[in-house]
């Protein structure tokens, strides 16, 4: 039996929306994000690109020397490009507004593809509890540079995750 010929153009094949847990660190693990001004700038950059539709934002935390985000990119966006927007946008703004000089970020980043509801919930809890683990707050809702803090608008969990128990995706404060 012959293998049928494929007539699809590989350059026209696109992936659907994908969700990732992303981490990136400041160059040399310096605490450049510990000041109120730099952490707020990072959050403004994050929400600026969210408003432009570059990604959907589900959770985030800005730690003194790194950040974590849980986000979804659509088919026309790669995770590499989304992180480049975040890191590049912050570095540009930090140079202009705060006098930071390059390099601001370590090269690269780490990402984990979120495939199911349990992984989404686990990543969400990890992000929200990161300030507690580092003794920066005693309650996640008290840390002002995190999606656990009151007032941040977040995008709902993606519908395409493999169902485990949809009730486990409810927001926990």
Secondary structure as GFF3:
##gff-version 3
##sequence-region A 1 173
A	DSSP	three_ten_helix	10	12	.	.	.	ID=ss1
A	DSSP	beta_strand	18	25	.	.	.	ID=ss2
A	DSSP	three_ten_helix	27	29	.	.	.	ID=ss3
A	DSSP	alpha_helix	36	51	.	.	.	ID=ss4
A	DSSP	beta_strand	56	62	.	.	.	ID=ss5
A	DSSP	beta_strand	66	73	.	.	.	ID=ss6
A	DSSP	alpha_helix	79	93	.	.	.	ID=ss7
A	DSSP	pi_helix	94	98	.	.	.	ID=ss8
A	DSSP	beta_strand	110	114	.	.	.	ID=ss9
A	DSSP	alpha_helix	117	133	.	.	.	ID=ss10
A	DSSP	three_ten_helix	140	142	.	.	.	ID=ss11
A	DSSP	three_ten_helix	166	169	.	.	.	ID=ss12
###
